Structure formats: structure tokens, C-alpha cells
């Protein structure tokens, strides 16, 4: 039976497995004043967020793509995609009427 659209996929890895892989990259990030946080596991995909000095570093995209993603692929069989950033927060439904009103008046 197929999953309903919008239903999160079961995690392919445990949090401990992903954290163990991230521990391989953390020492260098921390040495430069940054860090990486596991935000979530979505099926075979891993969502992370850079913290500290890493958030404004011009090479953060390369760090994620060529170092963090490579490490996760080496450590986690069946790894899918590295997703950077916080997940979108759902809008507060109580404020939806106000946003519609403002859009109508514009």
C-alpha cells in the first residue's frame, strides 16, 4: 500500500548512525568556530543545519556538498540526499485570515 501524499517516510537510518557520521566532520568545523546539527531524517535523506561561523562562511556550500555529503555516503548505505537548512515551519492557521485580508487590500 502506497503512503499518503505528505506523509513522512520512515527513517532509513537511526539518529545515532547519522550522528556518528557527523562526528567525523565536527572537529574541523568546531576548530573554525562552527558546527553542524542534525535537523531530521526523512526516509533516506538527511537534513542538517550549519551553526556558528559556518552560517556565514562563503565555502559552506562546498563544505556540505564535498565533505559532509561524501562522509554520509561513505558511512550510511543507501544514503539519499543531503538537505541543508531548517524545515519550513507551517503557518499559523489563526493568522491566515489576516494574511488574506492584507492581500485583498494591496
C-alpha positions, -999 to 999 in steps of 0.1 A, spaced: 0 0 0 14 34 -10 19 62 16 -5 91 15 9 123 -1 25 145 26 31 115 49 67 115 61 87 85 50 101 62 77 137 69 85 162 47 68 189 53 95 188 59 132 197 92 147 227 75 163 240 63 129 238 98 114 253 115 145 282 90 144 289 100 107 286 137 115 311 133 144 338 127 117 333 163 104 325 181 136 361 186 149 372 207 119 340 227 119 343 234 156 380 244 152 369 272 129 340 283 152 312 264 136 292 232 140 266 211 122 233 200 136 212 170 126 177 185 120 160 154 108 160 122 88 134 120 60 134 85 45 170 81 31 176 118 31 193 137 59 185 173 68 213 193 86 219 229 96 252 247 99 257 267 130 281 293 143 307 307 120 296 282 93 264 301 87 282 330 71 312 312 56 315 316 18 326 280 15 297 264 34 280 251 3 312 234 -8 317 220 27 283 205 27 285 191 -9 320 178 -10 327 169 26 296 163 47 277 146 18 307 125 9 311 114 46 275 104 49 276 84 16 307 65 30 291 58 64 254 52 55 245 25 30 216 37 9 220 74 17 198 96 -5 203 133 -4 217 159 19 193 187 26 206 219 41 186 242 64 157 242 87 124 227 75 97 251 66 76 259 96 38 256 89 19 288 90 -3 295 120 -39 289 107 -52 315 130 -33 342 111 -44 330 77 -75 353 76 -53 383 83 -29 375 55 -58 371 31 -72 405 42 -39 422 37 -35 407 2 -70 418 -8 -63 454 3 -30 456 -16 
